[in-house]
Amino acid sequence: MTEQESSVVPAVAPEGALARLVGFYENLSLEGLAQLGAVYAPEARFKDPFNEVAGHAAILAIFEHMFVQVDAPRFVVLDSMGQGEQAFLTWEFRFRMKRWVAGEQCIRGATHVRFDAQGRVVLHRDYWDVAEELYEKLPLLGGFMRLLRRAGRR
């Protein structure tokens, strides 16, 4: 076996790639971030309402920052569907804020992913409403955001 052949990551069936991704998120921990390279391709792109980055180091930094900003973060995947190299997940992100708001918080959202031939994520795009799911839960800003939402319905 040549050096090039030994560095090739074996192909993973799409349903296996999706199950691995769901498992990664549902068991996410600071220590578990070491598994990022098994789930995301080296050149993977990641986008959410606050970030747009590419590569393992940048994606890892987003997750590490999450563990600094909130207590007890965890994802609950509600549904997932895969078709070929693409998948779509709906989820809840549960966490406790370190300040401002007591009690567990929940952000609901969805993710579109695209896998490479080895079943690693090459594109990750999160969709969720920052105003409704986050800003409205913060003191002062939350009251203002709810007022704006009510005014927009009139």
C-alpha positions as a printed Julia matrix, in Angstrom:
154×3 Matrix{Float64}:
   0.0    0.0    0.0
   1.39   3.4   -0.94
   1.49   6.37   1.43
  -1.24   8.07  -0.6
  -3.52   5.02  -0.36
  -3.1    4.78   3.43
  -4.16   8.42   3.9
  -7.42   8.01   1.99
 -10.47   8.09   4.24
 -12.88   5.26   3.35
 -16.27   6.15   1.92
 -19.21   6.21   4.31
 -22.8    5.59   3.24
 -24.95   8.75   3.43
 -27.12   7.34   6.23
 -23.97   6.46   8.2
 -22.62   9.98   7.72
 -25.88  11.47   8.96
 -25.99   9.16  12.0
 -22.37  10.09  12.82
 -23.2   13.81  12.57
 -26.29  13.47  14.79
 -24.26  11.5   17.34
 -21.52  14.13  17.31
 -23.98  16.92  18.08
 -26.09  15.07  20.62
 -22.96  14.07  22.57
 -21.05  17.33  22.08
 -18.6   18.14  24.85
 -15.42  20.15  25.13
 -13.46  16.88  25.15
 -15.5   15.5   22.24
 -14.37  18.35  19.99
 -11.31  16.22  19.28
 -13.63  14.2   16.98
 -14.31  17.21  14.75
 -11.92  15.96  12.06
 -13.85  12.7   11.72
 -17.1   14.59  11.12
 -15.99  17.68   9.14
 -13.76  17.71   6.06
 -10.59  19.84   6.41
 -11.96  22.52   4.03
 -15.53  22.45   5.43
 -17.52  25.68   5.38
 -19.72  26.6    8.36
 -22.29  29.4    8.47
 -24.76  30.45  11.14
 -26.36  33.84  11.97
 -23.12  35.0   13.66
 -20.3   33.23  11.81
 -19.11  32.31   8.35
 -15.86  30.35   8.42
 -13.97  27.58   6.66
 -11.61  24.89   7.94
 -11.22  22.82  11.08
  -9.45  25.49  13.15
 -12.15  28.11  12.54
 -15.03  25.68  13.16
 -13.34  24.4   16.31
 -12.98  27.99  17.56
 -16.76  28.51  17.22
 -17.51  25.46  19.36
 -14.84  26.33  21.94
 -16.31  29.84  22.17
 -19.77  28.33  22.76
 -18.47  26.44  25.8
 -16.98  29.7   27.16
 -20.15  31.76  26.6
 -22.83  29.42  27.99
 -23.19  26.71  30.61
 -24.36  23.17  29.89
 -24.79  23.53  26.1
 -26.41  20.57  24.39
 -28.15  19.85  21.12
 -31.26  17.71  20.77
 -31.83  16.62  17.18
 -35.59  16.39  16.66
 -35.64  15.15  13.06
 -33.17  14.41  10.31
 -33.57  13.57   6.64
 -30.91  12.64   4.15
 -30.94  12.38   0.38
 -27.75  11.51  -1.41
 -24.93  13.72  -0.17
 -27.27  16.22   1.54
 -29.14  16.21   4.82
 -31.43  18.48   6.79
 -31.81  18.44  10.58
 -34.14  20.24  12.96
 -32.85  20.73  16.47
 -33.06  22.45  19.82
 -29.97  24.03  21.37
 -30.4   23.98  25.14
 -28.13  25.92  27.47
 -27.94  28.13  30.54
 -26.79  31.72  30.23
 -23.88  32.63  32.47
 -25.56  35.94  33.31
 -28.73  37.92  32.67
 -31.28  35.09  32.51
 -31.79  32.2   34.92
 -32.99  28.78  33.87
 -32.47  26.66  30.8
 -32.87  28.42  27.47
 -33.81  26.85  24.15
 -33.07  27.96  20.61
 -34.88  26.1   17.84
 -33.34  25.85  14.42
 -32.45  23.79  11.39
 -29.26  22.81   9.59
 -28.54  21.93   5.98
 -25.38  19.87   5.42
 -23.6   18.44   2.42
 -21.23  15.46   2.77
 -18.16  14.5    0.76
 -17.51  10.96  -0.54
 -16.01  10.02   2.84
 -19.16  11.12   4.67
 -17.58  14.22   6.2
 -19.41  17.55   6.25
 -18.17  19.98   3.59
 -21.0   22.5    3.98
 -22.89  23.31   7.19
 -25.53  26.05   7.18
 -27.65  26.83  10.26
 -30.99  28.6   10.03
 -32.64  30.16  13.08
 -34.3   33.43  14.02
 -31.84  35.4   16.16
 -34.44  37.98  17.22
 -37.07  35.49  18.38
 -34.81  32.74  19.68
 -32.13  34.82  21.41
 -32.55  38.59  21.57
 -36.13  38.46  22.9
 -34.9   36.42  25.88
 -32.44  39.07  27.06
 -33.45  41.72  29.62
 -33.94  45.22  28.18
 -33.16  44.15  24.63
 -35.84  41.45  24.84
 -38.54  43.92  25.81
 -37.57  46.2   22.95
 -37.55  43.31  20.45
 -41.0   42.11  21.58
 -42.34  45.66  21.25
 -40.99  45.86  17.68
 -42.53  42.49  16.81
 -45.96  43.57  18.11
 -45.74  46.89  16.26
 -44.94  45.04  13.04
 -48.11  42.94  13.35
 -50.42  45.95  13.45
